[in-house]
Structures are given as C-alpha cells and as structure tokens.
C-alpha cells in the first residue's frame, strides 16, 4: 500500500502553495502516521544509535519517523522558531520540558526558576503539540525495548539549539543547522 502523504519527502511544488499548517494539524498528521502500522514497521531500527526517515508533512512541514534504541535520548534542545508536534508510535518515551518562555537570543547561561520542570510519560498514542522555543529533552528509558515516534515541524527547522543542564542552570552549548543533520 502506498502512503502518498507519508512517503519520503520531496520538494514542494512552486505552483501549489499550501496553507501554513497549525499545531493542531501537525498533531493530527503525527497521530495518523503513528497509527499506520505498515509505516512504523518499515523503519529500520539500529541496536545503538537513533534511526530516522524523513516524511512528507502537511503544508510544507518537515516530518520525521524516529527510532529510539533502549537508553537513548536527545539531550535538552529547542526547535527555534518552528512549532511542532510529536507522538509515540511504539514503546514508551519520556519528555522533560521547561514550562517557561526563555529569551530567544543573546544569552549563554540562564538560572531557571523553581517549578518550571514538567515530566510526561508518553505511551503509544500519546504526544503533544508545542509552540516556538519549546525547550525539552526526549528519552527512551527502557533497558530492552525500542521506541518509535513521529515528529512534524513548521516551518521546516531553521536550527536546533542544544543545551546542557546542571541543576537549575541551563547553558546554550551549540546551534545546529539543517546541513548538520540531513
């Protein structure tokens, strides 16, 4: 069976400008993709490193199917000016997030206030949509089971900012651009 809306990404047509997808539309897309058992089963899973396949998201969004071996995670990061959504399609993921709006530029180190930490367990079918500058980390804490998730972002990721965290101190460590991960 072919998955036209879930196939490998291709360049958008210049003649057909799609409307900008909303967070709700991105969440709907990742839900539908995560429910596609054939698509989820098609992702090659590696024993150590994360694997991923790019998908054609709605309205020119960037979308990914990601495999998470046991014990892997993203580290703290944000998606800059992109809004997004993600959902667990297999296994279980944990999301640690900051419930605080951070300054977008001009800082290297921040002291976080008490009470900004949020933790969520994301079993199959659970996920969320998020706004710009959402700082989080995603982890597969299982010791013996892969997890799979579906992610979508709009606009396509202009950059990812990576952070380190020690207690309440968050430090900007690196800014990655699309050429660093594609």
Secondary structure, DSSP 8 states (H G I E B T S, - for coil): ---GGGSS-----TT-------HHHHHHHHHHHHT-HHHHHHS---SSS-EEEEEE-GGG-EEEEEEE-TT-B--EEE-TT-EEEEEEEES-EEEEEE-S---SSS-SEEE--TT-EEEEEE-TT-EEEE-TT--EEEE---SS--EEEEEEEES--S-EEEEEEETTEEEEEEEE-HHHH-
